[in-house]
Amino acid sequence: METVRNIRTLRMKDLPAKVGFQPSTIYGLIAQGKFPKPYKLTPGGRAAGWQESTIDAWIKSVAIENEDVK
């Protein structure tokens, strides 16, 4: 049987609870290249979001980078 995986798009309002940073911090990290950039939900539109799997992978990579930091 084939496994179906839902693809969830997160908006900025969803991110603070997920990553623990306020929007201003998230935007700063994006500008520094330290956080994934959002994608436009519609061509030419203003709405943007992130795939939840992308954010989950970012959280895991930060945790791995900081394993030895004490």
Stockholm file with secondary structure:
# STOCKHOLM 1.0

chainA/1-70         METVRNIRTLRMKDLPAKVGFQPSTIYGLIAQGKFPKPYKLTPGGRAAGWQESTIDAWIKSVAIENEDVK
#=GR chainA/1-70 SS CCCCCCCCEECGGGHHHHHSCCHHHHHHHHHTTCSCCCEESSTTCSCEEEEHHHHHHHHHHHHHHTTTCC
#=GC SS_cons        CCCCCCCCEECGGGHHHHHSCCHHHHHHHHHTTCSCCCEESSTTCSCEEEEHHHHHHHHHHHHHHTTTCC
//
